[in-house]
Amino acid sequence: MDDYISFSQLNDFLYSPLSLYLHECYKTYHTQMYDDIPQVAGKKAHATIDNNQYKKKHWITGMWLCSPILRLYGRADLYNDFTGELVERKRKIAYIYEGYKMQIWGQYYCLVEMGYSVSGISLHSLIDNSRYSLGIPTEDNIHQLKDLINRMRIYTPTFDVLEEENEKSSNSIYAALLPTKK
């Protein structure tokens, strides 16, 4: 695994640890070859941030962040340089998954390490325009984040994991790479 871990990999790993490795198999192909409807819709919803088209006073979009201490990196969707609010946008939030929290806690940690003040963090669901405040991460939350990063760094897929992952990932874009049950 690369030395630095991206924010999105935190979420991916919690969904399916094996997905980080299967993603490498697809890395050289154009995303149109393997992205399914949810991935295409998510990328389309994220385009205003990625292309710096979201323009509102005091909001910094797509800000690159890095933590040499945790060896994390990535982009924060929205950061308000006046209020200190950090926002992670998702196309649709039906449930607040642990991976969503880890992503934004990683962004929070990076911002603080880089000297920024963060007054609050939230997730924003674009489809229904709902915002979910998560509050500032506690010491326990930061410990959970560090534990996840450590688990990611030592993770090694084995054949017995393939069977377990096969059930979870049968509907994912990686299904074609998993062994079929006999």
KARA-V911470 format. One record per backbone hydrogen bond with DSSP energy under -0.5 kcal/mol. CO is the residue of the C=O (numbers start at 0). NH is the residue of the N-H. E is the energy in kcal/mol with one decimal. If there is no record, write none. Layout:
co=CO nh=NH e=E
co=CO nh=NH e=E
//
This chain:
co=4 nh=72 e=-1.8
co=5 nh=9 e=-0.9
co=6 nh=9 e=-0.9
co=6 nh=10 e=-1.1
co=7 nh=11 e=-2.3
co=8 nh=12 e=-2.7
co=9 nh=13 e=-1.6
co=10 nh=14 e=-1.8
co=11 nh=15 e=-2.9
co=15 nh=18 e=-1.5
co=15 nh=19 e=-0.6
co=16 nh=19 e=-1.0
co=16 nh=20 e=-0.5
co=17 nh=20 e=-0.8
co=17 nh=21 e=-2.4
co=18 nh=22 e=-2.4
co=19 nh=23 e=-0.7
co=20 nh=24 e=-0.7
co=21 nh=24 e=-0.8
co=21 nh=25 e=-0.9
co=22 nh=25 e=-0.7
co=22 nh=26 e=-0.9
co=25 nh=28 e=-2.2
co=29 nh=32 e=-2.4
co=30 nh=33 e=-1.2
co=30 nh=34 e=-3.1
co=35 nh=39 e=-2.3
co=36 nh=40 e=-2.7
co=37 nh=41 e=-2.3
co=38 nh=42 e=-2.3
co=39 nh=43 e=-2.2
co=40 nh=44 e=-2.3
co=41 nh=45 e=-1.5
co=42 nh=46 e=-0.6
co=43 nh=46 e=-0.9
co=45 nh=48 e=-1.0
co=45 nh=49 e=-2.4
co=46 nh=50 e=-2.7
co=47 nh=52 e=-3.1
co=47 nh=53 e=-1.3
co=48 nh=51 e=-1.5
co=52 nh=54 e=-0.9
co=53 nh=55 e=-0.6
co=55 nh=58 e=-2.0
co=57 nh=59 e=-0.6
co=57 nh=80 e=-2.6
co=58 nh=60 e=-0.5
co=59 nh=78 e=-1.9
co=62 nh=75 e=-2.7
co=64 nh=73 e=-1.7
co=66 nh=70 e=-1.9
co=66 nh=71 e=-1.2
co=70 nh=4 e=-2.5
co=71 nh=66 e=-2.7
co=72 nh=6 e=-1.5
co=73 nh=64 e=-3.5
co=75 nh=61 e=-0.6
co=75 nh=62 e=-1.2
co=76 nh=61 e=-1.5
co=77 nh=86 e=-2.7
co=78 nh=59 e=-3.3
co=78 nh=80 e=-0.8
co=79 nh=83 e=-2.5
co=83 nh=118 e=-1.4
co=83 nh=119 e=-1.0
co=84 nh=79 e=-2.7
co=85 nh=121 e=-2.1
co=86 nh=77 e=-1.9
co=86 nh=88 e=-0.5
co=87 nh=123 e=-2.6
co=89 nh=125 e=-2.7
co=90 nh=126 e=-2.7
co=91 nh=93 e=-0.7
co=94 nh=96 e=-1.2
co=96 nh=99 e=-0.5
co=96 nh=100 e=-1.5
co=97 nh=101 e=-2.5
co=98 nh=102 e=-2.2
co=99 nh=103 e=-2.0
co=100 nh=104 e=-2.7
co=101 nh=105 e=-2.2
co=102 nh=106 e=-1.9
co=103 nh=107 e=-2.6
co=104 nh=108 e=-2.7
co=105 nh=109 e=-2.2
co=106 nh=110 e=-2.7
co=107 nh=111 e=-2.6
co=108 nh=112 e=-2.6
co=109 nh=113 e=-2.2
co=110 nh=115 e=-2.8
co=111 nh=114 e=-1.5
co=115 nh=117 e=-0.5
co=116 nh=118 e=-0.5
co=119 nh=85 e=-2.6
co=120 nh=133 e=-2.6
co=120 nh=134 e=-1.1
co=121 nh=87 e=-2.2
co=122 nh=131 e=-3.2
co=123 nh=89 e=-2.9
co=123 nh=125 e=-0.7
co=124 nh=128 e=-0.7
co=124 nh=129 e=-1.2
co=129 nh=124 e=-3.4
co=130 nh=132 e=-0.6
co=131 nh=122 e=-2.4
co=137 nh=141 e=-2.3
co=138 nh=142 e=-2.2
co=139 nh=143 e=-2.2
co=140 nh=144 e=-2.2
co=141 nh=145 e=-2.5
co=142 nh=146 e=-2.4
co=143 nh=147 e=-2.3
co=144 nh=148 e=-2.4
co=145 nh=149 e=-2.2
co=146 nh=150 e=-2.5
co=147 nh=151 e=-2.4
co=148 nh=152 e=-2.0
co=149 nh=153 e=-1.4
co=150 nh=154 e=-0.9
co=157 nh=160 e=-0.6
co=157 nh=161 e=-1.2
co=158 nh=162 e=-1.0
co=159 nh=163 e=-1.2
co=160 nh=164 e=-3.0
co=161 nh=165 e=-2.2
co=162 nh=166 e=-1.2
co=163 nh=167 e=-1.2
co=164 nh=168 e=-3.3
co=165 nh=169 e=-0.6
co=166 nh=169 e=-0.6
co=168 nh=171 e=-2.0
co=171 nh=174 e=-1.5
co=173 nh=176 e=-2.0
co=173 nh=177 e=-0.6
co=174 nh=177 e=-1.2
//
